[in-house]
């Protein structure tokens, strides 16, 4: 009896995980901008006050945002 309960629990967990993955992966294909792109604004930096490492990290983060939001509009 206990083995059956464990198997059922594992199977149910697997189905739940699959459903969550599918739900999270869904991207609008109608050409609309996802809400996250409306609130996820580019980060700014000060060329005179921020370190080179900070500037590089800010540019990388902005590039990721741009790539995600561009891909989401397609």
Wavefront OBJ file of the C-alpha trace (Angstrom):
o trace
v 0.000 0.000 0.000
v 2.770 2.461 0.880
v 4.643 1.796 -2.405
v 1.543 2.649 -4.377
v 1.132 5.943 -2.513
v 4.749 6.895 -3.219
v 4.358 6.056 -6.925
v 1.178 8.102 -7.147
v 2.849 11.017 -5.405
v 5.848 10.879 -7.749
v 3.637 10.647 -10.840
v 1.489 13.552 -9.647
v 4.563 15.652 -8.919
v 5.942 14.934 -12.379
v 2.721 16.018 -14.052
v 2.606 19.187 -11.973
v 6.206 20.033 -12.912
v 5.451 19.445 -16.591
v 2.383 21.686 -16.424
v 4.390 24.441 -14.728
v 7.169 24.221 -17.303
v 4.714 24.491 -20.174
v 2.932 27.415 -18.529
v 6.195 29.264 -17.885
v 7.515 28.693 -21.404
v 4.435 30.126 -23.100
v 5.358 33.358 -24.861
v 2.771 35.467 -26.654
v 3.070 35.006 -30.405
v 0.683 37.775 -31.405
v 3.435 40.369 -31.605
v 2.442 42.020 -28.346
v 4.996 43.064 -25.778
v 4.991 40.941 -22.613
v 4.265 42.852 -19.406
v 7.786 42.205 -18.137
v 9.235 44.199 -21.044
v 7.044 47.155 -20.118
v 8.384 47.305 -16.555
v 11.912 45.906 -17.080
v 13.607 49.136 -18.044
v 17.224 49.386 -19.236
v 19.755 50.087 -16.493
v 21.871 53.225 -16.692
v 25.381 53.871 -15.436
v 27.782 56.732 -14.956
v 30.835 56.481 -17.190
v 32.709 58.784 -14.825
v 31.710 57.225 -11.503
v 31.118 53.511 -12.129
v 33.898 50.964 -12.521
v 34.611 49.294 -15.832
v 33.304 46.025 -14.417
v 29.992 47.638 -13.425
v 29.611 49.228 -16.842
v 30.263 45.879 -18.526
v 27.697 44.143 -16.304
v 25.093 46.831 -16.968
v 25.637 46.551 -20.721
v 25.332 42.743 -20.537
v 22.103 43.005 -18.551
v 20.646 45.498 -21.016
v 21.639 43.246 -23.927
v 19.813 40.308 -22.288
v 16.728 42.471 -21.812
v 16.806 43.633 -25.415
v 17.259 40.104 -26.751
v 14.398 38.755 -24.639
v 11.996 41.558 -25.485
v 12.872 41.463 -29.202
v 12.320 37.673 -29.311
v 9.021 37.982 -27.432
v 7.581 40.358 -30.050
v 7.969 37.871 -32.876
l 1 2 3 4 5 6 7 8 9 10 11 12 13 14 15 16 17 18 19 20 21 22 23 24 25 26 27 28 29 30 31 32 33 34 35 36 37 38 39 40 41 42 43 44 45 46 47 48 49 50 51 52 53 54 55 56 57 58 59 60 61 62 63 64 65 66 67 68 69 70 71 72 73 74
